[in-house]
Amino acid sequence: MQRLFSIILKAMELHFTPEQEAQLAQIATQEGTDAERLVKDAALRLLEEDACFRAAVREGIAQADRGEFIEETEMDARLEQMLRS
């Protein structure tokens, strides 16, 4: 069985493989920080992005409930334009 390493973040413990720990250490060194700070910052960014995503989904649902939506063909055209940009 492969041995797992841990980074303890206050009341939370995360387990990484030796390869993952080496990757985290390398990135942390490049960024001039330590692995614990790197993981904490990444987790906080994830929480912020998740909150923004959920708010956008709630707004989209509210708009749909109000009848504010576009037809599929218009959405396809918008997506095509975004992909070309």
DSSP file (Angstrom, degrees, kcal/mol; ACC not computed):
  #  RESIDUE AA STRUCTURE BP1 BP2  ACC     N-H-->O    O-->H-N    N-H-->O    O-->H-N    TCO  KAPPA ALPHA  PHI   PSI    X-CA   Y-CA   Z-CA
    1    1 A M              0   0    0      0, 0.0     2,-0.3     0, 0.0     0, 0.0   0.000 360.0 360.0 360.0 137.0    0.0    0.0    0.0
    2    2 A Q        -     0   0    0      1,-0.1     2,-0.2    15,-0.0     0, 0.0  -0.532 360.0-120.8 -75.7 133.8    1.3    3.4   -0.9
    3    3 A R        -     0   0    0     -2,-0.3     2,-0.4     1,-0.0    -1,-0.1  -0.534  25.5-146.7 -75.1 137.4    2.1    5.7    2.0
    4    4 A L        -     0   0    0     -2,-0.2     2,-0.3    13,-0.1    13,-0.2  -0.842   3.2-146.2-106.4 142.7    0.2    8.9    2.1
    5    5 A F  E     -A   16   0A   0     11,-3.4    11,-3.4    -2,-0.4     2,-0.4  -0.691  16.1-144.5-100.8 159.6    1.5   12.2    3.5
    6    6 A S  E     -A   15   0A   0     -2,-0.3     2,-0.5     9,-0.2     9,-0.2  -0.930  15.2-160.2-128.2 148.6   -0.7   14.8    5.3
    7    7 A I  E     -A   14   0A   0      7,-1.9     7,-2.2    -2,-0.4     2,-0.6  -0.999  22.3-145.9-119.3 124.7   -1.0   18.5    5.6
    8    8 A I  E     -A   13   0A   0     -2,-0.5     2,-0.7     5,-0.2     5,-0.2  -0.824  12.9-171.1 -96.3 122.9   -2.9   19.5    8.6
    9    9 A L  E >   -A   12   0A   0      3,-3.5     3,-2.9    -2,-0.6     2,-0.3  -0.866  55.9 -77.9-114.9  94.0   -5.0   22.7    8.2
   10   10 A K  T 3  S-     0   0    0     -2,-0.7    -1,-0.0     1,-0.3     0, 0.0  -0.317 119.1  -2.6  50.1-106.2   -6.3   23.7   11.6
   11   11 A A  T 3  S+     0   0    0     -2,-0.3     2,-0.4    -3,-0.1    -1,-0.3   0.321 125.2  78.6 -95.9   9.3   -9.2   21.2   12.1
   12   12 A M  E <   -A    9   0A   0     -3,-2.9    -3,-3.5     2,-0.0     2,-0.5  -0.935  59.2-160.5-122.8 141.1   -8.9   19.6    8.7
   13   13 A E  E     -A    8   0A   0     -2,-0.4     2,-0.4    -5,-0.2    -5,-0.2  -0.979   6.7-166.5-122.0 128.0   -6.5   16.9    7.6
   14   14 A L  E     -A    7   0A   0     -7,-2.2    -7,-1.9    -2,-0.5     2,-0.5  -0.890   9.1-146.9-112.9 143.3   -5.7   16.3    3.9
   15   15 A H  E     +A    6   0A   0     -2,-0.4     2,-0.3    -9,-0.2    -9,-0.2  -0.936  17.8 179.4-114.6 130.4   -3.9   13.3    2.6
   16   16 A F  E     -A    5   0A   0    -11,-3.4   -11,-3.4    -2,-0.5    -2,-0.0  -0.929  29.5-115.3-125.7 150.2   -1.7   13.4   -0.5
   17   17 A T     >  -     0   0    0     -2,-0.3     4,-2.8   -13,-0.2     5,-0.2  -0.367  39.7-103.6 -71.5 163.4    0.4   10.8   -2.2
   18   18 A P  H  > S+     0   0    0      0, 0.0     4,-2.2     0, 0.0     5,-0.1   0.879 124.4  52.5 -57.1 -36.8    4.2   11.4   -2.2
   19   19 A E  H  > S+     0   0    0      2,-0.2     4,-2.1     1,-0.2     5,-0.1   0.916 110.3  46.6 -65.6 -42.7    3.9   12.5   -5.8
   20   20 A Q  H  > S+     0   0    0      2,-0.2     4,-2.7     1,-0.2    -1,-0.2   0.909 111.4  51.6 -65.5 -41.6    1.2   15.0   -5.0
   21   21 A E  H  X S+     0   0    0     -4,-2.8     4,-2.6     1,-0.2    -1,-0.2   0.902 109.3  50.6 -61.7 -40.3    3.1   16.3   -2.0
   22   22 A A  H  X S+     0   0    0     -4,-2.2     4,-2.4    -5,-0.2    -1,-0.2   0.905 110.4  49.7 -64.1 -41.2    6.2   16.8   -4.2
   23   23 A Q  H  X S+     0   0    0     -4,-2.1     4,-2.6     2,-0.2     5,-0.2   0.929 111.8  48.0 -62.7 -45.2    4.1   18.7   -6.8
   24   24 A L  H  X S+     0   0    0     -4,-2.7     4,-2.8     1,-0.2    -2,-0.2   0.918 112.0  49.4 -61.6 -43.5    2.7   21.0   -4.0
   25   25 A A  H  X S+     0   0    0     -4,-2.6     4,-2.4     2,-0.2    -1,-0.2   0.899 111.3  49.6 -63.1 -40.6    6.1   21.6   -2.6
   26   26 A Q  H  X S+     0   0    0     -4,-2.4     4,-2.3     2,-0.2    -2,-0.2   0.936 113.6  44.6 -64.5 -46.9    7.5   22.5   -6.0
   27   27 A I  H  X S+     0   0    0     -4,-2.6     4,-2.0     2,-0.2    -2,-0.2   0.917 112.9  52.1 -63.7 -42.9    4.7   24.9   -6.8
   28   28 A A  H  X>S+     0   0    0     -4,-2.8     5,-2.8    -5,-0.2     4,-0.7   0.916 109.6  49.2 -60.6 -43.5    4.9   26.4   -3.3
   29   29 A T  H ><5S+     0   0    0     -4,-2.4     3,-0.9     1,-0.2    -1,-0.2   0.923 110.4  50.4 -61.7 -44.3    8.7   27.0   -3.7
   30   30 A Q  H 3<5S+     0   0    0     -4,-2.3    -1,-0.2     1,-0.3    -2,-0.2   0.842 113.8  45.8 -61.9 -33.2    8.1   28.6   -7.1
   31   31 A E  H 3<5S-     0   0    0     -4,-2.0    -1,-0.3    -5,-0.2    -2,-0.2   0.492 113.9-117.7 -89.5  -4.2    5.5   30.9   -5.5
   32   32 A G  T <<5S+     0   0    0     -3,-0.9     2,-0.2    -4,-0.7    -3,-0.2   0.856  80.6  94.7  72.2  35.1    7.6   31.7   -2.5
   33   33 A T  S   <S-     0   0    0     -5,-2.8     2,-0.3    -6,-0.1    -1,-0.3  -0.706  75.6 -93.7-137.5-171.6    5.3   30.2    0.0
   34   34 A D     >  -     0   0    0     -2,-0.2     4,-2.3    -3,-0.1     5,-0.2  -0.748  34.4-109.2-110.3 164.4    4.8   26.9    1.8
   35   35 A A  H  > S+     0   0    0     -2,-0.3     4,-2.6     1,-0.2     5,-0.2   0.856 115.9  55.4 -61.0 -37.8    2.6   24.0    0.8
   36   36 A E  H  > S+     0   0    0      1,-0.2     4,-2.5     2,-0.2    -1,-0.2   0.937 110.6  44.7 -62.0 -46.1    0.1   24.6    3.6
   37   37 A R  H  > S+     0   0    0      2,-0.2     4,-3.0     1,-0.2     5,-0.2   0.902 112.1  53.8 -63.7 -41.0   -0.5   28.2    2.5
   38   38 A L  H  X S+     0   0    0     -4,-2.3     4,-2.2     2,-0.2    -2,-0.2   0.932 112.0  43.4 -58.7 -47.8   -0.7   27.1   -1.1
   39   39 A V  H  X S+     0   0    0     -4,-2.6     4,-2.5     2,-0.2    -2,-0.2   0.904 114.3  50.5 -66.6 -41.9   -3.4   24.5   -0.3
   40   40 A K  H  X S+     0   0    0     -4,-2.5     4,-2.5    -5,-0.2    -2,-0.2   0.937 111.3  47.8 -62.5 -46.2   -5.3   26.9    1.9
   41   41 A D  H  X S+     0   0    0     -4,-3.0     4,-2.3     1,-0.2    -1,-0.2   0.902 111.9  50.4 -61.1 -40.9   -5.3   29.7   -0.7
   42   42 A A  H  X S+     0   0    0     -4,-2.2     4,-2.3    -5,-0.2    -1,-0.2   0.911 110.7  49.1 -63.5 -42.1   -6.5   27.2   -3.4
   43   43 A A  H  X S+     0   0    0     -4,-2.5     4,-2.2     2,-0.2    -2,-0.2   0.903 110.8  50.1 -64.6 -40.9   -9.3   26.0   -1.2
   44   44 A L  H  X S+     0   0    0     -4,-2.5     4,-2.2     2,-0.2    -2,-0.2   0.894 109.9  50.4 -65.8 -39.0  -10.4   29.6   -0.5
   45   45 A R  H  X S+     0   0    0     -4,-2.3     4,-2.9     2,-0.2     5,-0.2   0.910 109.3  52.2 -62.8 -41.1  -10.4   30.4   -4.2
   46   46 A L  H  X S+     0   0    0     -4,-2.3     4,-2.6     1,-0.2    -2,-0.2   0.920 109.1  49.2 -60.8 -43.9  -12.5   27.3   -4.8
   47   47 A L  H  X S+     0   0    0     -4,-2.2     4,-2.3     2,-0.2    -1,-0.2   0.908 112.6  47.9 -62.4 -42.1  -15.0   28.4   -2.2
   48   48 A E  H  X S+     0   0    0     -4,-2.2     4,-2.3     2,-0.2    -2,-0.2   0.934 113.6  46.5 -64.2 -46.4  -15.2   31.9   -3.7
   49   49 A E  H  X S+     0   0    0     -4,-2.9     4,-2.6     1,-0.2    -2,-0.2   0.885 112.0  51.6 -63.6 -38.4  -15.6   30.5   -7.3
   50   50 A D  H  X S+     0   0    0     -4,-2.6     4,-2.8    -5,-0.2    -1,-0.2   0.911 108.9  50.3 -64.8 -42.1  -18.3   28.1   -6.0
   51   51 A A  H  X S+     0   0    0     -4,-2.3     4,-2.2     2,-0.2    -2,-0.2   0.914 112.3  47.4 -62.8 -42.4  -20.2   30.9   -4.3
   52   52 A C  H  X S+     0   0    0     -4,-2.3     4,-2.4     2,-0.2    -2,-0.2   0.920 112.5  49.5 -64.2 -43.4  -20.1   33.0   -7.5
   53   53 A F  H  X S+     0   0    0     -4,-2.6     4,-2.4     1,-0.2    -2,-0.2   0.935 111.6  48.0 -61.2 -46.9  -21.2   30.0   -9.6
   54   54 A R  H  X S+     0   0    0     -4,-2.8     4,-2.5     1,-0.2    -1,-0.2   0.885 111.1  51.0 -63.4 -38.2  -24.1   29.2   -7.3
   55   55 A A  H  X S+     0   0    0     -4,-2.2     4,-2.4    -5,-0.2    -1,-0.2   0.908 110.3  49.6 -64.2 -41.4  -25.2   32.8   -7.3
   56   56 A A  H  X S+     0   0    0     -4,-2.4     4,-2.4     2,-0.2    -2,-0.2   0.892 111.0  49.5 -64.8 -39.2  -25.2   32.9  -11.1
   57   57 A V  H  X S+     0   0    0     -4,-2.4     4,-2.5     2,-0.2    -2,-0.2   0.925 110.7  49.8 -65.2 -43.8  -27.2   29.7  -11.3
   58   58 A R  H  X S+     0   0    0     -4,-2.5     4,-2.4     1,-0.2    -2,-0.2   0.914 111.8  48.8 -60.7 -41.8  -29.8   31.1   -8.8
   59   59 A E  H  X S+     0   0    0     -4,-2.4     4,-2.6     2,-0.2    -1,-0.2   0.908 110.3  51.2 -64.2 -41.3  -30.0   34.3  -10.9
   60   60 A G  H  X S+     0   0    0     -4,-2.4     4,-2.4     2,-0.2    -2,-0.2   0.900 110.5  48.5 -62.3 -40.8  -30.4   32.2  -14.1
   61   61 A I  H  X S+     0   0    0     -4,-2.5     4,-2.6     2,-0.2    -1,-0.2   0.912 111.2  50.5 -64.7 -42.5  -33.2   30.2  -12.5
   62   62 A A  H  X S+     0   0    0     -4,-2.4     4,-1.5     2,-0.2    -2,-0.2   0.908 110.6  49.6 -62.6 -41.7  -34.9   33.4  -11.3
   63   63 A Q  H  <>S+     0   0    0     -4,-2.6     5,-3.2     2,-0.2     4,-0.3   0.921 111.3  48.6 -62.8 -43.4  -34.7   34.9  -14.8
   64   64 A A  H ><5S+     0   0    0     -4,-2.4     3,-1.5     1,-0.2    -2,-0.2   0.904 108.1  54.6 -63.0 -40.5  -36.2   31.7  -16.3
   65   65 A D  H 3<5S+     0   0    0     -4,-2.6    -1,-0.2     1,-0.3    -2,-0.2   0.825 108.3  49.9 -61.8 -30.8  -39.0   31.8  -13.7
   66   66 A R  T 3<5S-     0   0    0     -4,-1.5    -1,-0.3    -3,-0.2    -2,-0.2   0.440 122.4-109.1 -85.7   0.3  -39.7   35.4  -14.9
   67   67 A G  T < 5S+     0   0    0     -3,-1.5     2,-1.3    -4,-0.3    -3,-0.2   0.643  74.4 139.8  82.3  14.6  -39.8   34.2  -18.5
   68   68 A E      < +     0   0    0     -5,-3.2     2,-0.3    -6,-0.2    -1,-0.2  -0.679  31.4 114.1 -94.8  83.5  -36.5   36.0  -19.3
   69   69 A F        -     0   0    0     -2,-1.3     2,-0.3    -5,-0.1    -9,-0.0  -0.946  55.7-124.2-144.9 166.5  -34.8   33.5  -21.5
   70   70 A I        -     0   0    0     -2,-0.3     2,-0.0     1,-0.1    -2,-0.0  -0.745  33.0 -96.5-113.1 161.2  -33.6   33.1  -25.1
   71   71 A E     >  -     0   0    0     -2,-0.3     4,-2.1     1,-0.1     3,-0.2  -0.317  35.6-111.2 -72.1 158.5  -34.4   30.5  -27.7
   72   72 A E  H  > S+     0   0    0      1,-0.2     4,-2.7     2,-0.2     5,-0.2   0.869 116.1  55.2 -59.5 -40.0  -32.0   27.7  -28.3
   73   73 A T  H  > S+     0   0    0      1,-0.2     4,-2.0     2,-0.2    -1,-0.2   0.896 108.5  48.2 -64.4 -38.7  -30.9   28.9  -31.7
   74   74 A E  H  > S+     0   0    0     -3,-0.2     4,-2.2     2,-0.2    -1,-0.2   0.899 111.6  50.3 -66.4 -39.8  -30.0   32.3  -30.3
   75   75 A M  H  X S+     0   0    0     -4,-2.1     4,-2.6     2,-0.2    -2,-0.2   0.906 108.4  52.5 -64.4 -41.5  -28.0   30.6  -27.5
   76   76 A D  H  X S+     0   0    0     -4,-2.7     4,-2.5     1,-0.2    -1,-0.2   0.911 109.7  49.4 -59.1 -43.0  -26.2   28.4  -30.0
   77   77 A A  H  X S+     0   0    0     -4,-2.0     4,-2.2     2,-0.2    -2,-0.2   0.902 110.8  49.5 -64.4 -41.6  -25.2   31.6  -32.0
   78   78 A R  H  X S+     0   0    0     -4,-2.2     4,-2.3     2,-0.2    -2,-0.2   0.915 112.0  48.0 -63.5 -43.1  -23.9   33.3  -28.8
   79   79 A L  H  X S+     0   0    0     -4,-2.6     4,-2.4     2,-0.2    -2,-0.2   0.912 110.4  51.6 -64.2 -42.3  -21.9   30.2  -27.9
   80   80 A E  H  X S+     0   0    0     -4,-2.5     4,-1.6     1,-0.2    -1,-0.2   0.913 110.4  49.0 -60.0 -43.0  -20.5   30.0  -31.4
   81   81 A Q  H  X S+     0   0    0     -4,-2.2     4,-1.1     1,-0.2    -1,-0.2   0.903 110.4  50.7 -64.2 -41.6  -19.5   33.6  -31.2
   82   82 A M  H  < S+     0   0    0     -4,-2.3     3,-0.4     1,-0.2    -2,-0.2   0.902 109.2  51.1 -63.4 -40.6  -17.8   33.2  -27.8
   83   83 A L  H  < S+     0   0    0     -4,-2.4    -1,-0.2     1,-0.2    -2,-0.2   0.812 108.7  51.4 -68.3 -30.1  -15.8   30.2  -29.1
   84   84 A R  H  <        0   0    0     -4,-1.6    -1,-0.2     1,-0.2    -2,-0.2   0.713 360.0 360.0 -77.4 -20.6  -14.6   32.1  -32.1
   85   85 A S     <        0   0    0     -4,-1.1    -1,-0.2    -3,-0.4    -2,-0.2   0.468 360.0 360.0 -76.7 360.0  -13.4   35.0  -29.9
